[in-house]
Amino acid sequence: MDVIERMLDYSNQHVQIYLHEEQISTRPGASAGIWMSFLLPTAIIVGSNSNHDVSELYEIAVSLSLGLLGTSALFIARSYKCRTQDYAFVIPPVFTYIQLFFYNKVGVWFSIAGGFASYSFSEAVIFLLDAVPKSLTYGEASVLTQALILFLFLVANSLVNTWYNAPIHCVNTSSVIMQVGLLGLLLISTTTYFFPQMRRPLPFYSLTLGVIFGFVIPFLQILLQENPVLWIVQLMLSNTTVGLLVIYWVICSGLAVLAVNFQIQGGEQASTMIRKYFHILAVLVFIPGIIRECCFLYLATGVVLGLIIGLELLRVLNMPPVGEALQAGFKVFADEKDVGSIAFTPIYLMAGCSLPLWLYTSVSSEENYAGQHLLPLMSGLLTIGIGDTAASIFGTLIGKTKWKGTKKTVEGTLASIICQMTLILMLVYFGYICSSPVLLTQATFAIILTSIIEAKTDQVDNLALPLIMYIILLAFQLFPLS
C-alpha cells in the first residue's frame, strides 16, 4: 500500500508541476488526484462486462470510454515530459474511431466525432481548469469533462435513434426528456459564458424562455410524438405510490429550504455536521424511489440536477430576484472545497447519489430492484449518504485517533463502516436484499475499502466514492466469489 501511495504521490507531483507551467490554478490544499481520471470510464466498461444484456448505446459508451482511458493515461505520461508521448496521443482517437466504425457501426461521421472527442479530452480538461480557477483538482476536472463528453456524444446518438424510433419504455422516455432538458440548460450556460451581454436580467430570461419554449418542449414533442409535460403529469398520476412519493419529496424539499433559510437568518457558518443534514435528506429521498418507483426517480434525478445547476447559474450571475438569496445561502454553507467561483458541492452530492442509477445497465429493463441489483444502485447512498455522514458526525464527536497525514479519524471510519452495514442488514431484514453470505461478504469488502479511501483521500468524496463502490460491486458480479 505504501508503495502505491508513493507512486501516486510522485505522479501527482509531476501533473501539478505540468499544470503550474501551463499557468493553471487547481484547488488549493489538494493533490492532482490523477487516479480519479480513470473512475468513470472504468465504471462504464466494468458495467458492460457484468451484464450481457446491454443496449447498443451503452456499447457505444464503452468504446468511447476506452479511448478516454487511453488519453487519460497519456496525459499523465506527458507530465513526465517524454517526447514520444506526443506521437502516442493519436493512438486513442484512432482506436476509438476504429471501434465505433467497425464494431458499433455508428457511421463514419459519428466515428470521427468519437475519435475527436477522445483526442480533445486533455485540452478540454485544461480549458475547464482555466475557466474555473481554484475550484477543481485535475482528477475532479477529468471526471466532469469525461461526463460532459460522454453525455454530448451519447445524446447525439440517442436523439438520432429516437428521431426514427419513438421510445416505448418509461425509462427510455425519461432519458430523452432528461437529455433534451439538460442540453437546453447547457445551451443557456454556454451562451451566457461566451456572450457577457446575456448576463443582464432581460436578455437572460428572454434566452431562457426562448430555449424552453422554442427548443426543449417543441423538440421533445417531435421526438416523443406527445406533449412531454403531459407525459410527466400522467406519470405522476399513474398510481398511488408515485403520488405519495411526490408529496413525500415535496415535504423533504421544504425541509431543506427551511434549513437553509434558518442558517441564513442565524448568520453563522454551517458546521460540517449541519451540512451532512442534506446527505441524510438525500438518503431519505432516494431509497423509497429506488425500491418502489425507479423510473420516476430516474426522471426526477435529471430534473433536480438541472434545477440545481440552474440555481447555481442564477447565483453566479447574481440574477434577480433570487441571486442575492442564493449567494447568502452559499456563504453560510460553503465548505473548504468551495474556494472557487462555482459551488460544485451540491452538484456533486446530487450527481454522486444519481450516478449509479444513470450508469447501471439493467435500469431500463426493470421497474423495481432487489437482491444484487439494489446494491450497485445504492453505491452513492451508502458511501456519501450514510458512510461519509457517519464518519463526519462520529469523527467530530468521539474521534481521537487520526489517520496518518489526514484530519480524519479512525473512529469516524469505523462508524462509517458500521452504519453502512446496518442499513444493508435492515434491507436484508425487510427482504429487499437476499441474505446471501457471498453477497454480504462482497458488500462488506466494498464498504471497508471505500471507507478507508474516504479517510485518506483529499479529493471530493461525493464524486469519487460512489464510483469506487459501484466498480467494486460490479467487479464482484464479473468475478464472483463462488
GUTORMAR-40279 format. One record per residue (C-alpha): residue number from 1; chain; x, y, z. Coordinates in steps of 0.05 Angstrom, whole numbers, padded with zeros to 5 digits. Each point is the difference from the previous one (the first is absolute). Example, Ala and Ser with C-alpha at 12.3 -4.5 7.8 and 13.67 -1.06 7.14 Angstrom:
{1 "A" {00246 -00090 00156}}
{2 "A" {00027 00069 -00013}}
//
This chain:
{1 "A" {00000 00000 00000}}
{2 "A" {00056 00048 00017}}
{3 "A" {00034 -00014 -00066}}
{4 "A" {-00064 00016 -00038}}
{5 "A" {-00009 00064 00040}}
{6 "A" {00071 00022 -00016}}
{7 "A" {-00010 -00014 -00074}}
{8 "A" {-00065 00040 00000}}
{9 "A" {00033 00058 00037}}
{10 "A" {00057 00001 -00049}}
{11 "A" {-00046 00001 -00060}}
{12 "A" {-00046 00052 00033}}
{13 "A" {00060 00045 00010}}
{14 "A" {00019 -00005 -00073}}
{15 "A" {-00071 00018 -00022}}
{16 "A" {-00002 00058 00048}}
{17 "A" {00066 00027 -00026}}
{18 "A" {-00024 -00007 -00072}}
{19 "A" {-00065 00037 00016}}
{20 "A" {00039 00054 00036}}
{21 "A" {00044 00009 -00061}}
{22 "A" {-00065 00008 -00041}}
{23 "A" {-00020 00054 00051}}
{24 "A" {-00060 -00041 00024}}
{25 "A" {-00024 00011 00071}}
{26 "A" {-00030 -00063 00031}}
{27 "A" {-00038 -00006 00066}}
{28 "A" {00049 00018 00056}}
{29 "A" {00018 -00049 00053}}
{30 "A" {-00013 -00061 -00043}}
{31 "A" {00042 -00046 -00044}}
{32 "A" {-00012 -00008 -00074}}
{33 "A" {-00042 -00063 00012}}
{34 "A" {00021 -00034 -00065}}
{35 "A" {-00033 -00065 00020}}
{36 "A" {-00068 00032 -00006}}
{37 "A" {00009 00009 -00075}}
{38 "A" {-00008 -00076 -00007}}
{39 "A" {-00064 -00009 00041}}
{40 "A" {-00057 00019 -00046}}
{41 "A" {00026 -00038 -00062}}
{42 "A" {00016 -00060 00043}}
{43 "A" {-00070 00000 00030}}
{44 "A" {-00031 -00001 -00069}}
{45 "A" {00046 -00055 -00026}}
{46 "A" {-00009 -00044 00061}}
{47 "A" {-00075 00011 -00003}}
{48 "A" {-00003 -00027 -00071}}
{49 "A" {00039 -00063 00018}}
{50 "A" {-00041 -00014 00062}}
{51 "A" {-00065 -00003 -00040}}
{52 "A" {-00007 -00034 -00067}}
{53 "A" {-00065 00035 -00017}}
{54 "A" {00024 00071 -00016}}
{55 "A" {-00028 00048 -00050}}
{56 "A" {00035 00023 -00063}}
{57 "A" {00006 00070 00030}}
{58 "A" {00037 -00029 00060}}
{59 "A" {00048 -00037 -00045}}
{60 "A" {00015 00066 -00035}}
{61 "A" {00014 00030 00069}}
{62 "A" {00049 -00057 00013}}
{63 "A" {00038 00014 -00065}}
{64 "A" {00007 00074 00016}}
{65 "A" {00019 -00016 00072}}
{66 "A" {00058 -00044 -00024}}
{67 "A" {00026 00059 -00041}}
{68 "A" {-00008 00048 00060}}
{69 "A" {00039 -00049 00044}}
{70 "A" {00057 -00001 -00050}}
{71 "A" {00002 00076 -00006}}
{72 "A" {-00001 00007 00076}}
{73 "A" {00060 -00046 00007}}
{74 "A" {00038 00038 -00054}}
{75 "A" {-00015 00067 00033}}
{76 "A" {00034 -00025 00063}}
{77 "A" {00058 -00026 -00041}}
{78 "A" {00006 00068 -00033}}
{79 "A" {00013 00031 00068}}
{80 "A" {00065 -00040 00002}}
{81 "A" {00021 00039 -00062}}
{82 "A" {00010 -00062 -00042}}
{83 "A" {00002 00023 -00072}}
{84 "A" {-00024 -00065 -00029}}
{85 "A" {-00067 00010 00035}}
{86 "A" {-00017 00056 -00049}}
{87 "A" {-00003 -00051 -00056}}
{88 "A" {-00037 -00050 00043}}
{89 "A" {-00058 00048 00009}}
{90 "A" {-00027 -00021 -00068}}
{91 "A" {-00009 -00072 00024}}
{92 "A" {-00062 00008 00044}}
{93 "A" {-00040 00041 -00052}}
{94 "A" {00019 -00047 -00056}}
{95 "A" {-00020 -00060 00043}}
{96 "A" {-00065 00035 00019}}
{97 "A" {-00016 00013 -00074}}
{98 "A" {00014 -00072 -00020}}
{99 "A" {-00041 -00027 00059}}
{100 "A" {-00059 00045 -00015}}
{101 "A" {00001 -00010 -00075}}
{102 "A" {00013 -00075 -00006}}
{103 "A" {-00028 -00027 00065}}
{104 "A" {-00056 00048 00019}}
{105 "A" {-00016 00018 -00073}}
{106 "A" {-00021 00071 00017}}
{107 "A" {00021 00029 -00067}}
{108 "A" {00061 00038 -00023}}
{109 "A" {-00020 00069 00027}}
{110 "A" {-00017 -00025 00070}}
{111 "A" {00064 -00041 00000}}
{112 "A" {00041 00061 -00018}}
{113 "A" {-00036 00040 00054}}
{114 "A" {00016 -00054 00051}}
{115 "A" {00073 -00001 -00020}}
{116 "A" {00003 00076 00006}}
{117 "A" {-00035 -00002 00068}}
{118 "A" {00053 -00049 00025}}
{119 "A" {00057 00042 -00028}}
{120 "A" {-00027 00066 00028}}
{121 "A" {-00011 -00026 00071}}
{122 "A" {00067 00026 00027}}
{123 "A" {-00010 00069 -00029}}
{124 "A" {-00071 00002 00026}}
{125 "A" {00025 -00015 00071}}
{126 "A" {00050 00057 -00005}}
{127 "A" {-00055 00046 -00026}}
{128 "A" {-00047 -00018 00058}}
{129 "A" {00055 00010 00052}}
{130 "A" {00017 00067 -00030}}
{131 "A" {-00074 00021 -00004}}
{132 "A" {-00013 -00013 00075}}
{133 "A" {00068 00012 00034}}
{134 "A" {00012 -00028 00069}}
{135 "A" {-00066 -00039 -00002}}
{136 "A" {00023 -00069 -00023}}
{137 "A" {00058 -00048 00003}}
{138 "A" {00024 -00033 -00064}}
{139 "A" {-00037 -00065 00019}}
{140 "A" {-00065 00035 00016}}
{141 "A" {00004 00040 -00065}}
{142 "A" {00013 -00065 -00038}}
{143 "A" {-00063 -00033 00027}}
{144 "A" {-00042 00061 -00018}}
{145 "A" {00031 00005 -00070}}
{146 "A" {-00009 -00074 -00014}}
{147 "A" {-00072 00004 00023}}
{148 "A" {-00013 00059 -00046}}
{149 "A" {00034 -00033 -00060}}
{150 "A" {-00038 -00065 00011}}
{151 "A" {-00065 00038 00010}}
{152 "A" {00005 00041 -00064}}
{153 "A" {00022 -00059 -00043}}
{154 "A" {-00052 -00048 00027}}
{155 "A" {-00055 00052 -00003}}
{156 "A" {00016 00012 -00074}}
{157 "A" {-00005 -00075 -00014}}
{158 "A" {-00062 -00009 00043}}
{159 "A" {-00038 00058 -00031}}
{160 "A" {00015 -00024 -00070}}
{161 "A" {-00027 -00069 00018}}
{162 "A" {-00060 00030 00035}}
{163 "A" {-00015 00042 -00061}}
{164 "A" {-00015 -00064 -00039}}
{165 "A" {-00026 -00043 00058}}
{166 "A" {-00041 00033 00055}}
{167 "A" {00015 -00029 00069}}
{168 "A" {-00049 -00049 00030}}
{169 "A" {00025 -00017 00069}}
{170 "A" {-00006 00049 00058}}
{171 "A" {00075 00006 00014}}
{172 "A" {00016 00011 -00074}}
{173 "A" {-00051 00056 -00003}}
{174 "A" {00028 00029 00064}}
{175 "A" {00070 -00003 -00029}}
{176 "A" {-00021 00040 -00061}}
{177 "A" {-00033 00053 00043}}
{178 "A" {00061 00005 00044}}
{179 "A" {00048 00004 -00059}}
{180 "A" {-00037 00055 -00037}}
{181 "A" {-00013 00039 00065}}
{182 "A" {00073 -00002 00021}}
{183 "A" {00021 00017 -00071}}
{184 "A" {-00043 00062 00004}}
{185 "A" {00031 00019 00066}}
{186 "A" {00069 -00010 -00029}}
{187 "A" {-00019 00046 -00058}}
{188 "A" {-00022 00055 00049}}
{189 "A" {00064 -00008 00042}}
{190 "A" {00048 00002 -00059}}
{191 "A" {-00036 00059 -00031}}
{192 "A" {00006 00042 00063}}
{193 "A" {00073 -00021 00008}}
{194 "A" {00022 00021 -00070}}
{195 "A" {-00047 00060 -00007}}
{196 "A" {00005 00047 00061}}
{197 "A" {-00058 00043 -00027}}
{198 "A" {-00047 -00059 00017}}
{199 "A" {00015 00007 00074}}
{200 "A" {-00050 00055 00011}}
{201 "A" {-00071 -00018 00025}}
{202 "A" {-00040 00014 -00063}}
{203 "A" {00046 -00034 -00051}}
{204 "A" {00012 -00059 00048}}
{205 "A" {-00073 -00014 00014}}
{206 "A" {-00017 00010 -00073}}
{207 "A" {00054 -00051 -00019}}
{208 "A" {-00026 -00049 00053}}
{209 "A" {-00073 00005 -00023}}
{210 "A" {00023 -00005 -00073}}
{211 "A" {00039 -00064 00013}}
{212 "A" {-00056 -00032 00041}}
{213 "A" {-00059 00017 -00046}}
{214 "A" {00038 00006 -00065}}
{215 "A" {00045 -00061 00005}}
{216 "A" {-00010 -00047 00059}}
{217 "A" {-00076 -00010 00000}}
{218 "A" {-00010 00001 -00077}}
{219 "A" {00059 -00047 -00011}}
{220 "A" {-00026 -00048 00053}}
{221 "A" {-00069 00003 -00031}}
{222 "A" {00029 -00022 -00067}}
{223 "A" {00044 -00055 00030}}
{224 "A" {-00052 -00029 00047}}
{225 "A" {-00059 00012 -00046}}
{226 "A" {-00038 00026 00061}}
{227 "A" {00003 00060 00047}}
{228 "A" {00058 -00011 00049}}
{229 "A" {-00033 00041 00056}}
{230 "A" {-00064 -00041 -00005}}
{231 "A" {00041 -00064 00000}}
{232 "A" {00034 00020 00065}}
{233 "A" {-00067 00019 00031}}
{234 "A" {-00029 -00067 -00021}}
{235 "A" {00060 -00036 00031}}
{236 "A" {-00011 00038 00065}}
{237 "A" {-00073 -00020 00001}}
{238 "A" {00011 -00071 -00025}}
{239 "A" {-00007 -00033 00068}}
{240 "A" {-00007 00014 00074}}
{241 "A" {00073 -00016 00015}}
{242 "A" {00026 00053 -00047}}
{243 "A" {-00049 00051 00028}}
{244 "A" {00022 -00014 00071}}
{245 "A" {00073 00004 -00022}}
{246 "A" {-00012 00069 -00030}}
{247 "A" {-00032 00024 00065}}
{248 "A" {00056 -00030 00041}}
{249 "A" {00054 00032 -00044}}
{250 "A" {-00035 00067 00004}}
{251 "A" {00002 -00004 00076}}
{252 "A" {00074 -00019 -00001}}
{253 "A" {00014 00058 -00047}}
{254 "A" {-00038 00047 00046}}
{255 "A" {00042 -00023 00059}}
{256 "A" {00064 00013 -00040}}
{257 "A" {-00023 00071 -00017}}
{258 "A" {-00019 00013 00072}}
{259 "A" {00069 -00024 00024}}
{260 "A" {00035 00046 -00049}}
{261 "A" {-00044 00059 00020}}
{262 "A" {00011 -00014 00074}}
{263 "A" {00075 -00001 -00009}}
{264 "A" {-00001 00065 -00041}}
{265 "A" {-00043 00035 00053}}
{266 "A" {00049 -00023 00054}}
{267 "A" {00058 00029 -00040}}
{268 "A" {00048 -00054 00024}}
{269 "A" {00044 -00044 -00044}}
{270 "A" {-00030 -00070 -00004}}
{271 "A" {00042 -00053 00034}}
{272 "A" {00019 -00065 -00034}}
{273 "A" {-00054 -00037 00039}}
{274 "A" {-00053 00050 -00021}}
{275 "A" {00019 -00009 -00073}}
{276 "A" {-00007 -00075 00007}}
{277 "A" {-00075 00013 00013}}
{278 "A" {-00007 00002 -00076}}
{279 "A" {00035 -00067 -00008}}
{280 "A" {-00051 -00031 00047}}
{281 "A" {-00056 00033 -00039}}
{282 "A" {00029 -00030 -00064}}
{283 "A" {-00004 -00069 00030}}
{284 "A" {-00072 00011 00022}}
{285 "A" {-00018 00024 -00070}}
{286 "A" {00036 -00053 -00041}}
{287 "A" {-00013 -00066 00036}}
{288 "A" {-00076 -00001 -00008}}
{289 "A" {00008 00019 -00073}}
{290 "A" {00051 -00053 -00016}}
{291 "A" {-00040 -00055 00035}}
{292 "A" {-00070 00020 -00024}}
{293 "A" {00001 00045 -00062}}
{294 "A" {00068 -00002 -00034}}
{295 "A" {-00024 00031 -00065}}
{296 "A" {-00031 00060 00034}}
{297 "A" {00063 00010 00043}}
{298 "A" {00042 -00005 -00063}}
{299 "A" {-00039 00058 -00031}}
{300 "A" {00000 00039 00065}}
{301 "A" {00075 -00003 00007}}
{302 "A" {00010 00032 -00068}}
{303 "A" {-00051 00055 00016}}
{304 "A" {00031 00015 00068}}
{305 "A" {00071 00000 -00029}}
{306 "A" {-00023 00050 -00052}}
{307 "A" {-00034 00042 00054}}
{308 "A" {00063 00001 00043}}
{309 "A" {00044 00021 -00059}}
{310 "A" {-00051 00052 -00020}}
{311 "A" {-00002 00030 00071}}
{312 "A" {00076 00001 00001}}
{313 "A" {00000 00038 -00066}}
{314 "A" {-00048 00051 00031}}
{315 "A" {00045 00007 00060}}
{316 "A" {00064 00009 -00040}}
{317 "A" {-00034 00052 -00044}}
{318 "A" {-00032 00033 00061}}
{319 "A" {-00064 -00002 -00039}}
{320 "A" {-00061 00033 00033}}
{321 "A" {-00046 -00017 00035}}
{322 "A" {00035 -00060 00032}}
{323 "A" {00074 00013 -00013}}
{324 "A" {00014 00035 00066}}
{325 "A" {-00037 -00052 00041}}
{326 "A" {00038 -00056 -00034}}
{327 "A" {00066 00036 00013}}
{328 "A" {-00018 00006 00074}}
{329 "A" {-00014 -00074 00002}}
{330 "A" {00067 -00015 -00033}}
{331 "A" {00038 00042 00050}}
{332 "A" {-00027 -00037 00061}}
{333 "A" {00003 -00070 -00030}}
{334 "A" {00066 00003 -00040}}
{335 "A" {00053 -00048 00025}}
{336 "A" {00075 -00001 -00009}}
{337 "A" {-00007 -00030 -00069}}
{338 "A" {-00044 00057 -00026}}
{339 "A" {00058 00049 -00008}}
{340 "A" {-00013 00018 -00073}}
{341 "A" {-00055 00038 -00034}}
{342 "A" {-00045 -00061 -00011}}
{343 "A" {-00034 -00038 00057}}
{344 "A" {00012 -00071 -00024}}
{345 "A" {-00017 -00034 00066}}
{346 "A" {-00077 -00004 -00009}}
{347 "A" {00010 -00022 -00072}}
{348 "A" {00048 -00055 00024}}
{349 "A" {-00049 -00023 00052}}
{350 "A" {-00057 -00007 -00049}}
{351 "A" {00044 -00031 -00054}}
{352 "A" {00033 -00047 00049}}
{353 "A" {-00066 -00029 00024}}
{354 "A" {-00027 -00004 -00072}}
{355 "A" {00061 -00026 -00038}}
{356 "A" {-00012 -00074 00015}}
{357 "A" {-00072 00007 -00023}}
{358 "A" {00022 00034 -00065}}
{359 "A" {00055 -00050 -00013}}
{360 "A" {-00032 -00066 00019}}
{361 "A" {-00010 -00042 -00063}}
{362 "A" {-00065 -00034 00023}}
{363 "A" {-00037 00063 00020}}
{364 "A" {-00042 00000 -00063}}
{365 "A" {-00024 -00071 00006}}
{366 "A" {-00027 00000 00071}}
{367 "A" {-00046 00045 00041}}
{368 "A" {00015 -00025 00070}}
{369 "A" {00066 -00024 00027}}
{370 "A" {00022 -00050 00052}}
{371 "A" {00056 -00048 00015}}
{372 "A" {00066 00011 -00035}}
{373 "A" {-00030 00054 -00045}}
{374 "A" {-00016 00045 00059}}
{375 "A" {00070 00005 00028}}
{376 "A" {00034 00032 -00061}}
{377 "A" {-00058 00050 -00006}}
{378 "A" {00012 00019 00073}}
{379 "A" {00074 00013 -00008}}
{380 "A" {-00008 00075 00007}}
{381 "A" {-00049 -00004 00058}}
{382 "A" {00044 -00048 00039}}
{383 "A" {00065 00036 -00010}}
{384 "A" {-00019 00074 00005}}
{385 "A" {-00070 -00002 00029}}
{386 "A" {00015 -00048 00057}}
{387 "A" {00075 -00013 00003}}
{388 "A" {00027 00071 -00010}}
{389 "A" {-00053 00028 00046}}
{390 "A" {00014 -00050 00056}}
{391 "A" {00076 00010 -00007}}
{392 "A" {-00008 00075 00006}}
{393 "A" {-00049 00000 00059}}
{394 "A" {00032 -00054 00042}}
{395 "A" {00070 00023 -00018}}
{396 "A" {-00017 00069 00026}}
{397 "A" {-00034 -00025 00063}}
{398 "A" {00044 -00058 00023}}
{399 "A" {00059 -00001 -00049}}
{400 "A" {00069 00000 00032}}
{401 "A" {00046 -00043 -00042}}
{402 "A" {00019 00035 -00065}}
{403 "A" {00016 -00036 -00064}}
{404 "A" {00073 00015 -00019}}
{405 "A" {00005 00064 -00041}}
{406 "A" {-00074 00018 00004}}
{407 "A" {-00051 00034 00046}}
{408 "A" {-00046 -00061 -00004}}
{409 "A" {-00005 -00047 00060}}
{410 "A" {00001 -00076 00006}}
{411 "A" {-00063 00004 00044}}
{412 "A" {-00037 00037 -00055}}
{413 "A" {00020 -00053 -00051}}
{414 "A" {-00024 -00056 00045}}
{415 "A" {-00066 00036 00010}}
{416 "A" {-00006 00007 -00076}}
{417 "A" {00009 -00075 -00010}}
{418 "A" {-00048 -00018 00056}}
{419 "A" {-00055 00047 -00023}}
{420 "A" {00004 -00023 -00073}}
{421 "A" {-00003 -00073 00021}}
{422 "A" {-00059 00016 00045}}
{423 "A" {-00039 00028 -00058}}
{424 "A" {00015 -00061 -00042}}
{425 "A" {-00021 -00047 00056}}
{426 "A" {-00065 00039 00007}}
{427 "A" {-00013 -00009 -00075}}
{428 "A" {00015 -00075 00008}}
{429 "A" {-00049 -00003 00059}}
{430 "A" {-00056 00032 -00041}}
{431 "A" {00015 -00047 -00059}}
{432 "A" {00028 00051 -00050}}
{433 "A" {00069 -00033 00000}}
{434 "A" {00010 -00075 00003}}
{435 "A" {00035 -00026 00062}}
{436 "A" {00054 -00033 -00041}}
{437 "A" {00067 -00008 00037}}
{438 "A" {00037 00013 -00066}}
{439 "A" {-00039 00064 -00014}}
{440 "A" {00010 00026 00071}}
{441 "A" {00074 -00016 -00004}}
{442 "A" {00007 00039 -00064}}
{443 "A" {-00038 00059 00029}}
{444 "A" {00043 -00001 00063}}
{445 "A" {00064 00001 -00041}}
{446 "A" {-00025 00058 -00044}}
{447 "A" {-00022 00040 00062}}
{448 "A" {00066 -00010 00037}}
{449 "A" {00042 00019 -00061}}
{450 "A" {-00040 00062 -00018}}
{451 "A" {-00002 00023 00073}}
{452 "A" {00076 -00004 00004}}
{453 "A" {00006 00039 -00065}}
{454 "A" {-00048 00052 00027}}
{455 "A" {00045 00009 00060}}
{456 "A" {00064 00006 -00041}}
{457 "A" {-00019 00039 -00062}}
{458 "A" {00002 00076 -00009}}
{459 "A" {-00045 -00003 -00061}}
{460 "A" {-00075 00015 00001}}
{461 "A" {-00028 -00064 00030}}
{462 "A" {-00071 00014 -00025}}
{463 "A" {00027 -00012 -00070}}
{464 "A" {00051 -00054 00012}}
{465 "A" {-00030 -00048 00050}}
{466 "A" {-00064 -00018 -00037}}
{467 "A" {00039 -00019 -00062}}
{468 "A" {00051 -00041 00040}}
{469 "A" {-00054 -00041 00036}}
{470 "A" {-00039 -00008 -00064}}
{471 "A" {00062 -00027 -00035}}
{472 "A" {00016 -00048 00057}}
{473 "A" {-00071 -00028 00004}}
{474 "A" {-00005 -00010 -00075}}
{475 "A" {00069 -00032 -00002}}
{476 "A" {-00025 -00051 00050}}
{477 "A" {-00057 -00016 -00049}}
{478 "A" {00053 -00009 -00053}}
{479 "A" {00045 -00043 00044}}
{480 "A" {-00046 -00031 00053}}
{481 "A" {00030 -00031 00062}}
{482 "A" {-00039 -00064 -00012}}
//
